Amino acid sequence: MTIRAIRLDPRSEALLADVVRRTRMNRSDALKAGLVALHERLRAADYPWEVYRSLELGPGGHARAPARRAKQAVREVIRGRARR
């Protein structure tokens, strides 16, 4: 295991002390947990399509028909609009 020395400004020092007090973790574990949380947040932002995983659209999403029937479905949707 590697030992690292880091410098914290007074505000960060106070935040760390508050986290340690509230969670009863030691300083090292609190910093590791923060590092893991930041890494997960950055990983979620790696791919633009990740946002779609959080949307619950159900099977097929908002599609009117499966992709293999797309041309036929477009014709049906246009005809349906013309009848209105």
VOBA-1610 file (N, C-alpha, C; in pm, whole numbers, padded with zeros to 5 digits, always signed):
BEGIN
Met+00085-00116+00000Met+00000+00000+00000Met+00090+00123+00000Thr+00057+00223-00077Thr+00135+00344-00088Thr+00086+00449+00010Ile+00178+00523+00065Ile+00142+00633+00153Ile+00155+00762+00074Arg+00051+00842+00076Arg+00048+00970+00005Arg+00030+01083+00105Ala+00095+01192+00081Ala+00075+01311+00163Ala-00003+01410+00077Ile-00110+01461+00130Ile-00189+01560+00056Ile-00203+01685+00141Arg-00219+01796+00075Arg-00238+01923+00144Arg-00384+01963+00129Leu-00444+02001+00239Leu-00583+02045+00238Leu-00589+02189+00285Asp-00670+02268+00218Asp-00693+02405+00264Asp-00785+02398+00387Pro-00800+02508+00459Pro-00881+02505+00581Pro-01025+02457+00559Arg-01086+02495+00447Arg-01224+02453+00420Arg-01231+02302+00400Ser-01139+02246+00321Ser-01137+02101+00298Ser-01108+02027+00427Glu-01021+02083+00509Glu-00989+02022+00638Glu-01113+02016+00726Ala-01192+02124+00723Ala-01315+02128+00802Ala-01418+02029+00748Leu-01429+02020+00617Leu-01522+01924+00557Leu-01484+01781+00592Leu-01355+01751+00584Leu-01309+01617+00619Leu-01338+01586+00765Ala-01313+01682+00851Ala-01340+01662+00994Ala-01489+01637+01019Asp-01575+01708+00946Asp-01719+01690+00960Asp-01761+01550+00913Val-01708+01506+00799Val-01739+01373+00747Val-01693+01266+00845Val-01573+01282+00899Val-01520+01184+00995Val-01608+01180+01120Arg-01650+01295+01167Arg-01733+01302+01286Arg-01870+01237+01262Arg-01929+01266+01147Arg-02064+01214+01119Arg-02066+01065+01086Thr-01966+01018+01015Thr-01968+00879+00970Thr-01889+00785+01061Arg-01809+00843+01148Arg-01722+00766+01237Arg-01619+00684+01160Met-01590+00726+01037Met-01482+00665+00959Met-01351+00732+01000Asn-01241+00665+00970Asn-01115+00737+00990Asn-01090+00823+00867Arg-00993+00910+00876Arg-00968+01006+00767Arg-00936+00936+00637Ser-00856+00832+00645Ser-00816+00759+00525Ser-00937+00696+00455Asp-01023+00631+00531Asp-01142+00568+00473Asp-01238+00671+00414Ala-01250+00786+00480Ala-01337+00892+00428Ala-01285+00944+00295Leu-01154+00963+00285Leu-01097+01010+00159Leu-01111+00904+00050Lys-01093+00777+00085Lys-01111+00669-00014Lys-01255+00663-00063Ala-01351+00679+00028Ala-01492+00676-00011Ala-01524+00793-00105Gly-01467+00909-00077Gly-01487+01024-00166Gly-01426+01000-00303Leu-01311+00937-00306Leu-01246+00906-00433Leu-01329+00808-00515Val-01384+00707-00449Val-01469+00609-00518Val-01595+00677-00572Ala-01656+00764-00490Ala-01778+00833-00534Ala-01751+00922-00655Leu-01639+00994-00653Leu-01605+01078-00767Leu-01577+00994-00890His-01508+00883-00873His-01479+00796-00986His-01606+00742-01050Glu-01702+00700-00968Glu-01830+00649-01022Glu-01906+00757-01095Arg-01903+00879-01042Arg-01973+00989-01109Arg-01908+01020-01243Leu-01776+01018-01248Leu-01707+01044-01374Leu-01730+00931-01474Arg-01732+00808-01426Arg-01754+00695-01514Arg-01893+00699-01577Ala-01990+00744-01502Ala-02127+00754-01554Ala-02136+00859-01664Ala-02048+00958-01661Ala-02050+01064-01761Ala-01962+01032-01881Asp-01900+00912-01883Asp-01809+00877-01991Asp-01878+00865-02126Tyr-01998+00813-02127Tyr-02066+00787-02253Tyr-02197+00864-02259Pro-02219+00935-02369Pro-02342+01015-02381Pro-02470+00933-02371Trp-02465+00808-02416Trp-02586+00727-02414Trp-02619+00673-02276Glu-02534+00695-02178Glu-02562+00649-02042Glu-02692+00710-01988Val-02725+00831-02033Val-02846+00896-01985Val-02970+00815-02022Tyr-02966+00743-02134Tyr-03081+00667-02178Tyr-03107+00545-02092Arg-03004+00498-02022Arg-03025+00385-01931Arg-03115+00422-01816Ser-03114+00551-01780Ser-03196+00593-01666Ser-03341+00621-01706Leu-03369+00632-01834Leu-03505+00657-01880Leu-03582+00525-01888Glu-03700+00523-01834Glu-03782+00403-01838Glu-03886+00420-01947Leu-03854+00374-02067Leu-03944+00388-02180Leu-04023+00260-02208Gly-03986+00153-02143Gly-04053+00026-02167Gly-04004-00037-02296Pro-04060-00151-02334Pro-04014-00218-02455Pro-04045-00134-02578Gly-03944-00107-02657Gly-03963-00030-02779Gly-03962+00120-02758Gly-03957+00167-02636Gly-03953+00310-02611Gly-04078+00379-02662His-04059+00484-02738His-04172+00558-02795His-04200+00517-02939Ala-04139+00408-02983Ala-04154+00365-03122Ala-04297+00322-03150Arg-04343+00354-03267Arg-04478+00314-03310Arg-04478+00172-03365Ala-04359+00127-03409Ala-04348-00007-03466Ala-04203-00052-03456Pro-04177-00181-03470Pro-04038-00228-03471Pro-03963-00171-03591Ala-03833-00163-03581Ala-03752-00103-03688Ala-03769-00174-03821Arg-03790-00304-03819Arg-03803-00376-03946Arg-03931-00337-04022Arg-04027-00275-03951Arg-04150-00230-04016Arg-04157-00078-04025Ala-04044-00011-04018Ala-04041+00135-04007Ala-04110+00204-04125Lys-04079+00165-04246Lys-04137+00232-04363Lys-04289+00216-04366Gln-04335+00095-04339Gln-04479+00071-04338Gln-04545+00150-04225Ala-04481+00157-04110Ala-04538+00229-03997Ala-04547+00378-04025Val-04448+00433-04094Val-04451+00576-04129Val-04570+00604-04219Arg-04592+00517-04317Arg-04708+00535-04406Arg-04839+00532-04328Glu-04849+00438-04233Glu-04971+00427-04153Glu-04993+00550-04065Val-04886+00602-04007Val-04898+00721-03923Val-04941+00841-04006Ile-04883+00855-04127Ile-04919+00968-04214Ile-05063+00956-04260Arg-05107+00836-04296Arg-05247+00816-04336Arg-05341+00847-04220Gly-05302+00806-04102Gly-05385+00834-03984Gly-05400+00981-03958Arg-05295+01058-03980Arg-05302+01203-03961Arg-05387+01268-04069Ala-05381+01214-04189Ala-05458+01271-04300Ala-05607+01250-04280Arg-05647+01145-04209Arg-05789+01115-04189Arg-05852+01208-04085Arg-05771+01267-04001Arg-05826+01352-03895Arg-05888+01474-03945
//
